[in-house]
């Protein structure tokens, strides 16, 4: 192994210049064919009385050039001229190896974490949507609506609640023993049924006691059964009529409400004959002969 007489650094194999100080390579003294180059001892700090040839100004190759910082580190660490210097690791021409083995190792490690976070967020969104959907259905913001209770309520109250729930409301009025304006029920549905929004619901509203339309001309037994549901007394009379055995006349008139609940409802059943008809309370003889 040959060393540079100027700086003491070992020569690279086949190199013509010293990689540390850039001086031309010199053969060992006494080697055959080596030119004699006069040298003079030059004191170098940290290297004793090592003799060195002043560097010949010649542009060294890029691979053989070293920085001044490398030489300073070499001079500071060298013990004496007889100990080969240690080349600082920081001045090595070979770049440091990435300890992870790849420049993309760190981003690659982050991808699984980002996927996990995205999956968690997706699950939370699904759960939140499911919870909102259940709450919305329970509050009936979406989906079918529940038909409300109508018992002991007025038709107006039931109609308002049905409309608030999104139903379409129709009203049907009929005579009944309940007070005027009371809800008698619903047509075709009952409380608690769940129906789609926009379904038409018919509300039956009471008009109080009265004579239902169609009473005149009906069978007396059927008419009496229906009229007894009005909650007032019903008085039956015989009247001469072209339709014997049928209800010929009523008081109040067919389709009218009861104005005097104490007097109740009177019906005239048709008979044949030349007898004088029985007067119905509140009617004169001419009206009774209908």
Residue, then its C-alpha position, 0 to 999 in steps of 0.5 A: x500500500x502506497x501513501x501520499x507523501x504530502x498528506x499521508x492518505x493511501x492511494x487508490x489503486x490505479x489513481x494518478x492523484x491523491x484523492x485527499x489533497x489532489x497531489x500527483x501520485x509519486x512512486x516510493x523512493x528507490x523504485x525502479x524507473x521512478x523519477x527523482x523529485x527533490x523534496x524538502x521537509x515541510x512541517x505539518x501540524x499533527x503529522x510530526x516532521x513528515x516530508x511532503x511535496x508541495x501540491x502541483x496545481x493540476x485539476x484533479x478528477x471529480x472522483x479524486x477531489x476531497x473537501x477542505x473539511x475532510x482534510x481538517x478532520x483528517x488532521x485533527x484525528x491523526x495521531x502521528x505520521x505512521x498511523x494511516x488516517x481515517x477518512x471521515x464518513x461524512x465525506x464519502x462519495x457514496x450517499x447514505x443509504x435510506x434506512x427504510x430502504x425506499x423513499x416511499x416507505x413513509x407514505x406507504x405506511x400512512x395509506x393503511x391508516x388513512x383507509x382505516x380512518x375513512x372506513x371508521x368515518x363511513x361506519x359512523x355516517x351509516x350509523x348516524x343515517x340509520x339513527x336519524x331514519x329510525x327517529x324520523x319514522x318514529x316521529x312520522x316525518x317520513x313513512x306511514x302516518x298513524x291514524x289518531x284516536x277519535x273517541x270523545x273528541x270533536x270532529x274539528x279536532x280530529x280533522x286538524x290532527x289528521x291534516x297535520x299528519x299529512x292526511x287529506x280530510x273529508x267530512x260526512x255529517x249524520x244525526x246522532x244522540x251525541x252532541x252536535x260537532x262530535x266525531x262519530x268515527x272514521x269511514x273505512x279506517x280506525x285509530x292506530x292504523x298506519x296509512x301513507x301520507x296523502x291518504x284521504x280519511x273521511x270523518x263522521x261529524x254528529x249533527x245531534x238528534x234528528x230524522x235521517x234522510x230516507x226515513x219517509x217511505x221506509x218500513x216503520x220497524x226499521x225507521x223506529x230502530x234508527x230513530x231510537x238511536x237519536x236519544x229522544x222519544x219516538x211517537x208513532x201515529x197512523x195516517x191515511x196514505x197512498x202507501x199503507x204500511x210505510x212511514x208516510x210523514x215525520x215530525x221534524x221533517x225528513x232530513x231535519x234536526x230535532x229542535x225540541x228534545x222533550x217533544x222528540x220525534x213523531x212518525x206517521x205510518x200510512x193506513x187505508x180507509x175512510x176513517x179520520x186520521x190521527x193528528x200528529x203533534x204539531x201538525x194539522x189534519x191536512x199535513x197528516x193526510x200526506 
